[in-house]
Amino acid sequence: MASAVVDKLLADEAVTSGFSFDNCRRNAFMEKQGITFPTARKTGTTICGVIYKDGVVLGADTRATGGSIVCDLNCEKIHYIADNIYCCGAGTAADTEFTTRMVSSKMELLKLRTGREGRVISALRMLKQYLFRYQGYISAALVLGGVDVTGPALYTVYPHGSTDKLPYVTMGSGSLAAMSVFEDRYKLNMEEEEAKALVCDAIKAGIINDLGSGSNVDITVIRKGEVEVFRPYQVVCQKSQRQGDYTFPRGTTVVTNTTEMVPFSALQVTDEEVMEL
C-alpha cells in the first residue's frame, strides 16, 4: 500500500531539469509510515603507507571490532598479494580478506601465464574493477603498495572502486590522526629507518585517537627483490596488571542443592488482560 502511494506521488511530479530529490521525499514518506532504514555498522582501523628512497613501508593496527565490541586483539590487516606486492585492508574483515585473496590468486595466474613478475598497477586494476562492479557493497578500503620494474608504487582503493596514487596515504577510522603525522614529518627520499618510524608514529596516532583502532603496530617493508615483515613492530596497548585480588573463598555465594518443581495447576492468576484484535 505504501509503495503504491509513493509511486503515485512520484508520477504526479513534473520532470524538471537539475537535481532530483525524489528519493528524499520517498524516504521522508516511508519514515512517517514507521518504516526503519538499516544503519551502517561502524568499523575501526588505521592503515597507512609511505614511499621512501628504496621502496614502500606499509603499516596497520591489529584491533578488530564488531560495533562497540573488540573481537580480536591481534588481527592481521596487511595481506599478501604477490612476492613484491602487499595490501592493507580496512572495513569488513571478511571482505578485505577474501578480496585480497582473490586478487592474489589472479596475480599468481598472471605470473604463470606471462613468466614475469607482476606489476602493482595490474593488482590495482583488478581490485578497482572488482569493487566498482559491486558499487560499494563490498566494504573494503585498501592501501596497495609494492615495488616492480617501474619502481615503488603506492595506491589507495576505495570501496566504490575509485583510486589515488600518492607518496603517502592513510585510510580507516583513524586516518585523520595518521595523516596529521604524515603532513607534519614527511619528506622526499627518506631513509628506511625514518620511514618505519614515521609509519609507526602515524599508526600510534590512530590507535591513541580512535577507539576502533588499537593493540599493536604491524609494519611491512617492501624493497626491490625483498620483503621484511614486522609483526608486531611495536606493542602500544599493553594489558595492565590487576590492582586487587578478585578471588573469593568457597561458600561465599550461597547455592541451593535442590530444585523444587511447581506444577502449572498450582499457579494462581492475579491479573488478566485480554487484547482486542
N, C-alpha and C positions, 0 to 999 in steps of 0.2 A: 504494500500500500504506500509506504513512504517513498519507495523508488519511483512509483508511478506519478506521485505528486511532484517530485523533483524533476522528472523528465518533462512534465507539462510546464513547469516554471521555466525551464531552460528553453523549451520550444517557443514560448511566447516572447523571449528576448530577441530583439533585432540584432543581426550580425553587424558589428561595427569594427572599424579598424583600431589598432592599438592593442594595449594589454587586455587580456580576458581574465576576469575574476569569477568566472562561473564556478570553479571548484571551491572558491572561498565561500560563496553563497550556499553551495551544496553542503559543505562541511558545517556551516553555521546552522543550517536547517536540520541536519542529522543530529547535531548536538542537542538542539531543542527537543528532538524526539526521544532523547535519552540514550542515544547510541554512543558508546565509548570507543575511542580510537586506540589502537595499540601504540604503546610508547616504546621508544628505543631503549635498550639496556646499555648503560654506560660501561665502557671497558676502560682499563687503565694500563698504560705502558709508556715508557720513554725509550725511543730508539734514535740513533743518530749515526752519522758517518762524516769523515773528512778525508780529503785528498792531501797527502804530503809529498815530499820530494820523490820518494821511490815507490809509492803505492797508495793503498787505501786502508784506513782504520775504521772498523765498524764497532759500534757499542750498543748495549742494551741492558735493561734491568732484568730481574728474574722473578718478579711477582706476577702471579696470575690471579685475577679476581673474577667473581661472578656477582655483579651488583655490589653490595657492601661487604661481601664475604671474601676473604683471602683463601683461594682454593689451593694454591701451590706456591711454596716459598722459593723454589729453585727451578722455575720453568725455563727451558732453553728457547730463546727467541731469535737466535742467529742461525739460519738454516743453510744447509749445503745445497748449492745449485750445480756447480762444477768444480773441478780442481782449482780453478782460478777465479771463481765467482761465488759470492755468498750473499745472503739476503736476510735483512732484519724484518720481522713482522710485527705489526700492531693491529689490534682489532680482536676478532673472534679467534681463539687459539686453533680450533679445528680448521677454520677457513685458511688461515695463514700456513698451517702445517701441510694440508693436502694440496693447496695451490702451489706452494714451492716444491713439494714432492713431485707433482705432475710436470712442472717445468723442468725440474732436474732430470726426469726420465726422458723428456723430449730433447734436452740438450745432449744427453748421452747418445741417443739415437742419431742426432745430427752429427756428432763427432765420429761415430762409427761409419756413417754414410759418406762424409767428406774427407775423413782422415786428417782433420785439422782440429786444433784447439778451438773451442767455442769462444765467440766474442760476447762481450757484455751486452751490446746492442741487440743481439739475437735473443737473449733471455728477456730483455726489456720488451721487445716486440711481442713475444709470446705472452708475457704477463699482461700487457696493456690490452691486447686483443681479447684475451680470455675474460678479463674483468669488465671490459666495456660491453661484452655480449650479455652480461647479467645485470647491467645498469645499476651497479652499486649494491645489489642484494648479497654479494659475497663480501663480507666485512673483512677486507684485507688491505691495510695500508702498509706499504712496503718501502724499504730503503735497500736498493740494489747497488752493490759495489763489486769491482773486480779489476784485474789487470790483464790486458790482452796485447795483441800486436800493435794496437794504436796507443797503448799506454794506460794509465789508471783512469777509471771512469766511475762516476757516482750519480745515481738517479733516485728520484722518489716516484713511487707509483701510487696513485690514489685509488680508492675503491671503485670509482666510476671509470677508471682507465686513463685519466689524464696523467701526464708525467712532467717532471722538471729535471734539468741537468745543471748541477751547481757544484761548487768546490766544497761546500759543507751543507749538510741537510739535517733536519730533525723531524720526527713525526711522533704521534701519540698524544695522550692527555698531558704529559709533562714536556711537550715540545717547546712551549714558550720559555720555560725556565732554562732548558738546554740551549735554545737559540740565543738567549741573552749572554751566555758564556762564550759561545762561538763569535758573536758580533763584537765582543769586547777583546778577545785574545787571538783571533785567527790572523794568520799572516801567510804569505806565499812561500813556497819552498821550505816548509817546516821539516825539521829532523824527526825521525821516528819516535824518539822518546818524548819530544814536545807534543807530537800528535796524539800519542797514547795518553799523556797526562791531560791534554785538552778534552779528549773524548771522555775520559774517566770523570773529570770535573763536571762536564755537561750532564752526564747521566746522574751523577750525585745531586746536581741541582734539581733535576726532575724528581728524583727519589725524595728529597727533602721537602719540596714544594708541592708535590702531587700525592694525594692519598692512594691513587690507583697504581703507583709505582713504588717499588721497594726492594728489600733484600740485598742482592749483590750486584756488582757491575761485571758484565761479561764483555770481553774485547776480542776481536779477530783482526789480525794484521795480515793483509794480502800484499805480497811482493811479487816481482817477476819470477815465476817458477817456484814459489814457496809461499806457504800459508802457516801462520802460527796462531793457535787458539789459546786464549787465557780464560779458563772457566773454573773458579771465578778469578777475575783480575783483582778485585778488592771487595771485601765484605763491609757493607755500610750499616745495615741494620743488625747489630749484634743482639742475641737473645739475652735479656737481663736475668740476673740471679734473683730468686725469690727472697724477699726480705724477712718472711716469717715462716714458722713451722705449721703446715696445714694438715698434719697427720693427727688423727683422733683415736683414742683407745677404743677397744671393743666394748660394746654396750652403751656407747654414747647415744646412739639412735635406737629407740625402742621399736622392736619389730615383733609383731604378733606371729605366733607359730600356728594358729588355727584360723581357718576361714569358715565363717558361718554363712550358708546359703539361705536367703529369704525367698520363699515361694511367691510367685506372682499373685496368687489368690489372697495372700496376706496383706497386700498393699491396699491402702485406702486413698480414694480420690478426694483431695481437699479443695481443688479448684478446677473448673471445667469451662472451656470456652470453645464455641463452635464458630468456624469461619464460614461465612456465606460466599458462594461462588457466583 
